[in-house]
Amino acid sequence: MARSRAGQFDLRIVVLPRVLGTQGPNGAEPESWPDPAPGTNEYFAARDAITSGEDIAQGIRQSTGGLKLRIKGRSIAVTASDRIRKKITGEVFAVVGVAREKGETVVTVERVTQGVPQ
């Protein structure tokens, strides 16, 4: 599969909001990230290019599967506790940072699971 170029809004993603379960006897609330209803929470995103100041971090990002995504729309409902799944590959990423810019939402993510092509 061809890798999308940085800056092109050609990645189809799904935002998986975190859901907390019922509190157990030890006080823990189990987390889950269920798939939303079909056709909801789906967006086009673009990979952000790595700038020259981030060259050292390149190796770390490749080993953790970390990347930066730009989603069209400033008010996308995504928080640092959510996950993002690529529609084509099925890869799941944990959101580790969210920034709102004029017209776009920028998320920093790290790979949780390797997807299986469908």
Helices and strands as residue ranges (DSSP letters): E 11-16, E 19-20, E 31-32, E 42-47, G 52-54, H 58-64, E 67-72, E 83-86, E 92-101, E 104-113
